[in-house]
Amino acid sequence: MDQKTKGLVTVHGAVLLFGLSGLFAKLISLPSIIITLGRVGFSSLFLFLLLSITKTPFKLREKKQYGIFAISGAVLAVHWWSFLQAIQFSTVAIGTISFSTFPLFVSFLDPLFTKNKIKKSQIISSLIMICGVVVMVEEWSFQSSYTLGIVCGLVSAITYAFLSLINKHYFGEYPSTVISFYEQSFAFITLLPALFIIKPVFTTQSIVLLMVLGVIFTAISHSLFISGLKNINPHTASIISGLETPYSIVASFIVFGEVPSLNTILGGCIILGVVFYTTLRERK
């Protein structure tokens, strides 16, 4: 298996885990910011143990990179908080659908990091995917909770696009586990004050779910995505991430009994078509 194919497979696996992670916003009875704090806390601890056991060097080569990691960690904290908050405000479908707009932001933010110009094909593929997202929503309800859910989903999309480009252009020389460790550790530091302000009450069940969310659906999935991103175009990875929406909707049907409508199925097919086409084009 060549590096590009390996990158595509890795990103697809990571996106599957991403799609399932949104369910924890409904499964854990805690504020979204505390759920985010718990996931990055357990994730960074797991990654630290993994790096120590495997004796992977994780000292950074340049001091300024600690500052960049601090920024990316804060962005990651905002991304995961806003994504979970979108689901808590509205539904799993609304949260993931709003987040699925981030490939468009990747297309327009990428020129800020490189000399590349925005390609017509990138805009077209992103717009087609957005059409699929729009089709999936039968009726946009502008009641306060749904509106806030959409806004939080868009914030999650913008921050995720920005984070993907930072990882691609600034930390390519480091193993994905090292990148994940620093970003999630700084995200934990960013969110830590919330623990003393909100003072949440944890149950055994919530702690176990946070551990699962932190280790499997955060540490492992985030490391896989960063690893795959090194071998494929950021825009391609962002389009593949559109699969997170149908994954989440199917999972919410299985767990919560949410039955997808005809619009949801049609929109999902459009998204899958764009992902399939982009994946084949990148493979060639």
Secondary structure as the mmCIF struct_conf table of DSSP 4:
data_model
#
loop_
_struct_conf.conf_type_id
_struct_conf.id
_struct_conf.beg_label_comp_id
_struct_conf.beg_label_asym_id
_struct_conf.beg_label_seq_id
_struct_conf.end_label_comp_id
_struct_conf.end_label_asym_id
_struct_conf.end_label_seq_id
HELX_RH_AL_P HELX_RH_AL_P1 GLN A 3 SER A 21
TURN_TY1_P TURN_TY1_P1 GLY A 22 LEU A 23
HELX_RH_AL_P HELX_RH_AL_P2 PHE A 24 LEU A 27
BEND BEND1 ILE A 28 ILE A 28
BEND BEND2 LEU A 30 LEU A 30
HELX_RH_AL_P HELX_RH_AL_P3 SER A 32 ILE A 53
TURN_TY1_P TURN_TY1_P2 THR A 54 LYS A 55
BEND BEND3 ARG A 61 GLU A 62
TURN_TY1_P TURN_TY1_P3 LYS A 63 LYS A 63
HELX_RH_AL_P HELX_RH_AL_P4 LYS A 64 PHE A 89
BEND BEND4 SER A 90 SER A 90
HELX_RH_AL_P HELX_RH_AL_P5 VAL A 92 PHE A 99
TURN_TY1_P TURN_TY1_P4 SER A 100 THR A 101
HELX_RH_AL_P HELX_RH_AL_P6 PHE A 102 PHE A 113
BEND BEND5 THR A 114 LYS A 115
HELX_LH_PP_P HELX_LH_PP_P1 ASN A 116 LYS A 119
HELX_RH_AL_P HELX_RH_AL_P7 LYS A 120 MET A 136
BEND BEND6 GLU A 138 GLU A 138
BEND BEND7 GLN A 143 GLN A 143
HELX_RH_AL_P HELX_RH_AL_P8 SER A 144 TYR A 170
TURN_TY1_P TURN_TY1_P5 GLY A 172 GLU A 173
BEND BEND8 TYR A 174 TYR A 174
HELX_RH_AL_P HELX_RH_AL_P9 SER A 176 ILE A 198
HELX_RH_AL_P HELX_RH_AL_P10 THR A 204 GLY A 214
HELX_RH_PI_P HELX_RH_PI_P1 VAL A 215 ILE A 220
HELX_RH_AL_P HELX_RH_AL_P11 SER A 221 LEU A 229
TURN_TY1_P TURN_TY1_P6 LYS A 230 ASN A 231
BEND BEND9 ILE A 232 ILE A 232
HELX_RH_AL_P HELX_RH_AL_P12 PRO A 234 ILE A 240
HELX_RH_3T_P HELX_RH_3T_P1 SER A 241 LEU A 243
HELX_RH_AL_P HELX_RH_AL_P13 GLU A 244 PHE A 256
HELX_RH_AL_P HELX_RH_AL_P14 LEU A 262 ARG A 283
#
